[in-house]
Amino acid sequence: MDQPANTVNYFIAGYIVIFGAMLAYLISLIVRWRNLRQDESLLTQLEAEQNRPRADE
């Protein structure tokens, strides 16, 4: 009687690839979110400096 092919290694490798891709995407989102917050902070600071009354006026 023939037994089914042993594909457990491919099963595990597939899950590693899928979860690795999801982890990489999550890290990418976290880095983008941090950069976005830094950009927002910089723009807020620049806007505050622009709206501040100048001493020479």
C-alpha positions in Angstrom: 0.0 0.0 0.0 1.4 3.4 -1.0 1.6 6.1 1.5 1.0 9.8 0.8 4.0 12.0 0.1 5.6 13.5 3.2 5.2 17.2 2.7 5.6 18.4 6.3 8.8 20.2 5.4 7.1 22.2 2.6 4.2 22.9 5.0 6.6 24.3 7.6 8.6 26.3 5.0 5.4 27.8 3.6 4.4 29.0 7.1 7.9 30.4 7.7 7.7 32.3 4.4 4.2 33.6 5.0 4.8 34.7 8.6 8.2 36.2 7.6 6.6 38.3 4.9 3.9 39.5 7.4 6.6 40.3 10.0 8.6 42.3 7.4 5.4 44.2 6.4 4.6 44.9 10.0 8.2 46.3 10.6 7.8 48.4 7.4 4.5 49.9 8.8 6.1 50.7 12.1 9.1 52.4 10.5 6.8 54.4 8.2 4.6 55.4 11.1 7.6 56.6 13.1 8.9 58.6 10.1 5.4 60.1 9.6 5.3 61.2 13.3 8.8 62.8 12.9 7.7 64.6 9.8 4.6 65.8 11.5 6.6 67.1 14.4 9.0 68.9 12.1 6.2 70.5 10.1 4.5 71.6 13.3 7.8 73.2 14.6 8.3 75.0 11.2 4.8 76.3 11.2 5.2 77.6 14.8 8.4 79.3 13.8 6.8 80.8 10.7 3.8 82.2 12.7 6.0 83.6 15.5 6.2 87.4 15.4 9.7 88.6 14.4 11.7 91.1 16.4 12.6 93.2 13.4 9.0 93.9 12.4 
